[in-house]
Amino acid sequence: MRLILLFILLCCIALLGYAQYLQHIEGLLPCPLCVAQRLAYWLLGLTALLAILHNPEKTGYRIYAILMFAFALIGTVIAARHAWLIRFPEAFECGISPEEAFLNSLPIADWWPGMFEANGDCANVDWEFLSLTIPDWSLAAFVILAISALHVFFAQKSP
């Protein structure tokens, strides 16, 4: 059980680390949807870390699993919306969106602007790998993490 939680935690750390690399080394600015996905990864990873440290009984693992699944599901929806906006940019409004204004007004954007300040355009495609964009890969990662959270929920804790 803890191995799966460690997998979730390490995936979130790796993905957030790569996001920092793309932002600070490659110069890609995060858009509001990117920042929202980062928040989902943070909450998912933090929940996995708390579950590892707490090491609860079966009911506790299920509560942590529900939280992790919820954060992964939220991230999945955000990543899917982002991938859709890239494919259909005419559905996107230019200028400062309400999401950008909201995310940049959060205290976390002031505390760590390098991670949580949204300055990019959601419809830009500045990076691709195997013909998939960052939101496509993020969507796949969130689905894998959601499945992992479901596994934690349905798995029996070893004595």
Buried (B, 14 or more C-beta within 10 A) or exposed (E): BBEBBBBBBEBBBEBBEEBBEBBEEEEBBBBBBBBBBBBBBBBBBBBBBBBBEEEBEEEEBBBBBBBBBBBBBBBBBBBBBBBEBBEEBEEBEEEEBEBBEEBBEBEBBEEEEEBBBBBBBBBEEEEEEEEBBBBBBBBEBBBBBBEBBBBBBEBEBEE
